[in-house]
């Protein structure tokens, strides 16, 4: 994977009197509970599918930093402008932010020293292993949050009230369950691109390794069983049933 094909990310600052209220009505997570660490979250469309995969943290009162795939940043800004037209907040110009691994955890940094292919690849490897997917332009609108196990990573709140796509997302959670959901796998051959389909298996993200590739995919268990992919272990919290625990 060359420098030009490695994922790139941008950070935007959203701040102002209505910033928290606005974000609360947009994101799957409870914005009032955010802290200084990045929390994976999502902004879905009215069909309950993720248009923007985000990481967000609260710097201070009415000040939020949001990280997004760089190829989605312009569309995200357009969304904020459209839906926030009557809310009082300001959005900064997107600035580059660099994926890296700190204390064995994938995170982001503004330090130029982390602007290296090695840092980005280390972040990708660490992210895949813990289900820390990233949505790019090619995968916008493909996945429901529960399919990506976002609820098992603290990125969804079913008690916070209304937000964009909430009606569909809540219906899946309370009345059904995704038949296809996130798995961590290894395979041989060429590295698939985000959004590719391997038969009936949808690729979320992938990276090359010595024997072929590792990837996060959304698939039905029976389709994985029929494939040549090897299922790898995700963290215990992400190996639980994706259905609501009653």
DRENKEVEX-57342 format. One record per residue (C-alpha): y, z, x; residue in three letters. Coordinates in steps of 0.2 Angstrom, whole numbers, padded with zeros to 4 digits, always signed. Each point is the difference from the previous one (the first is absolute). Example, Ala and Ser with C-alpha at 12.3 -4.5 7.8 and 13.67 -1.06 7.14 Angstrom:
! residues 2
-0022+0039+0062ala;+0017-0003+0006ser;
//
This chain:
! residues 246
+0000+0000+0000unk;+0017-0005+0008unk;+0016+0009-0001unk;+0006-0012-0014unk;-0015+0003-0011unk;+0000+0019+0002unk;+0007+0009-0016unk;+0018+0004+0001unk;+0009+0014-0010unk;+0018+0003-0005unk;+0008+0016-0006unk;+0014+0002-0013unk;+0010+0015-0005unk;+0003+0004-0018unk;+0013+0013-0003unk;+0012+0006-0013unk;+0003+0010-0016unk;-0014-0009-0010unk;-0012-0004+0014unk;-0013+0013-0004unk;+0000-0004-0019unk;-0001-0018+0003unk;-0014+0001+0012unk;-0009+0012-0012unk;+0000-0013-0013unk;-0007-0014+0012unk;-0013+0008+0011unk;-0018+0006-0003unk;+0003+0016+0010unk;+0011+0015-0005unk;+0016-0002+0009unk;+0005+0018-0003unk;-0014+0006+0011unk;+0003-0011+0015unk;+0004+0008+0017unk;+0003-0006+0018unk;-0016-0009+0003unk;-0004-0017-0006unk;-0009-0001-0017unk;-0009-0016-0005unk;+0005-0005-0017unk;+0002-0016-0010unk;+0011-0009-0011unk;-0009-0009-0014unk;+0004-0014-0012unk;-0002+0001-0019unk;-0019-0005+0002unk;-0003+0015+0010unk;-0003-0009+0016unk;+0009+0004+0017unk;+0015-0011+0004unk;+0006+0010+0014unk;-0011+0012+0011unk;+0012+0013+0007unk;+0001+0015+0011unk;+0014+0012-0005unk;+0007+0017+0006unk;+0015+0010-0005unk;+0012+0003+0014unk;+0012+0011-0010unk;+0007+0002-0017unk;+0002-0017-0008unk;-0005-0009+0016unk;-0017-0009+0001unk;-0007-0011+0014unk;-0012-0014-0006unk;-0011-0010+0012unk;-0007-0017-0006unk;-0009-0015+0007unk;+0014-0011+0007unk;-0005-0015-0010unk;+0003+0009-0016unk;+0017+0008+0005unk;+0011-0013-0008unk;-0010+0000-0016unk;+0001+0019-0001unk;+0019+0000+0002unk;+0001-0013-0014unk;-0011+0012-0011unk;+0012+0015+0004unk;+0015-0010-0004unk;-0007-0006-0016unk;-0008+0016-0007unk;+0014+0011+0008unk;+0015-0009-0006unk;+0006+0014-0011unk;-0006+0014+0012unk;+0011+0008+0013unk;-0008-0002+0017unk;+0002-0011+0016unk;-0013-0009+0009unk;+0001-0004+0019unk;-0003-0016+0008unk;-0019+0000+0006unk;-0002+0004+0018unk;-0016-0002+0011unk;-0011+0015+0001unk;-0016+0000+0011unk;-0017+0006-0005unk;-0008+0011+0013unk;-0013+0015+0001unk;+0007+0017+0004unk;-0012+0015+0001unk;-0014-0011-0006unk;+0009-0004-0016unk;+0008-0018-0004unk;+0018+0002-0003unk;+0017-0010+0003unk;+0013+0002+0014unk;+0017-0008+0003unk;-0003+0002+0019unk;-0001-0017+0009unk;-0013+0007+0011unk;-0012-0002-0015unk;+0005-0018-0003unk;-0016-0006+0009unk;-0016-0009-0006unk;-0010+0014+0007unk;+0009+0013-0011unk;-0002-0012-0016unk;-0018-0003+0003unk;-0003+0019+0003unk;+0009+0003-0017unk;-0011-0013-0009unk;-0016+0007+0007unk;+0005+0018-0005unk;+0006-0006-0017unk;-0015-0010-0005unk;-0011+0015+0005unk;+0009+0012-0013unk;+0004-0013-0014unk;+0018-0001+0005unk;+0001-0018-0007unk;+0016-0010+0001unk;+0006-0013-0013unk;+0007-0016+0006unk;+0008-0015-0009unk;-0017-0008-0001unk;-0007+0015-0010unk;+0014+0004-0011unk;-0006+0002-0018unk;-0018+0000+0004unk;-0006+0018+0000unk;+0002+0015-0012unk;+0004+0016+0009unk;-0016+0009-0005unk;-0010-0015+0007unk;+0008+0004+0017unk;-0004+0019-0002unk;+0018+0004+0000unk;-0003+0015-0011unk;-0012+0007+0012unk;+0014+0000+0014unk;+0013+0009-0010unk;+0010-0016-0005unk;-0002+0001-0018unk;+0005+0013-0013unk;-0007-0001-0017unk;+0011+0014-0007unk;+0017-0005+0005unk;+0005-0011-0015unk;+0005-0018-0002unk;+0001-0012+0015unk;-0002-0019+0002unk;-0017-0005-0005unk;-0005+0018-0005unk;-0007-0005-0017unk;-0013-0011+0007unk;-0004+0011+0015unk;-0002+0015-0011unk;-0012-0009-0012unk;-0011-0005+0015unk;+0000+0018+0006unk;-0003+0009-0017unk;-0011-0013-0009unk;-0009-0010+0013unk;-0002-0002+0018unk;+0001-0015+0012unk;-0016-0009+0003unk;+0006-0006+0017unk;+0008+0012+0012unk;+0005+0002+0019unk;-0014+0000+0013unk;+0001+0000+0019unk;-0012-0013+0008unk;-0004-0009+0015unk;-0006-0018+0001unk;-0003-0014+0012unk;+0009-0017+0003unk;+0018-0004-0002unk;+0012+0013-0006unk;+0005-0003-0018unk;+0018+0000-0005unk;+0008+0012-0012unk;-0004-0006-0018unk;-0015-0011+0005unk;-0015+0001-0010unk;-0018+0002+0008unk;-0010-0006-0015unk;+0005+0013-0013unk;+0007+0012+0012unk;+0019+0001+0002unk;+0008+0004+0017unk;+0014+0012+0001unk;+0003+0001+0019unk;-0011-0004+0015unk;+0000+0001+0019unk;-0011-0008+0014unk;-0012+0011+0009unk;-0014-0004+0013unk;-0013-0005-0012unk;+0011-0009-0012unk;+0012+0010-0011unk;+0003+0015-0010unk;+0009+0000-0017unk;+0005+0009-0015unk;-0006-0010-0016unk;+0000+0003-0018unk;-0018-0004-0007unk;-0013+0006-0013unk;-0013+0010+0009unk;-0014-0013-0006unk;+0010-0014+0008unk;+0001+0009+0017unk;-0019+0004-0001unk;-0003-0019-0002unk;+0011-0005+0015unk;-0002+0000+0019unk;+0014+0013+0002unk;-0004+0018+0006unk;+0008+0014-0009unk;+0009+0013+0011unk;+0005+0018-0005unk;+0017+0003-0006unk;+0007+0018+0000unk;-0010+0012-0012unk;+0015+0000-0012unk;-0002-0019-0002unk;-0018+0000-0002unk;+0001+0009-0016unk;-0002-0010-0017unk;+0016-0009-0004unk;-0002+0005-0019unk;+0009+0015-0006unk;-0009+0016+0004unk;-0002+0009-0017unk;
//
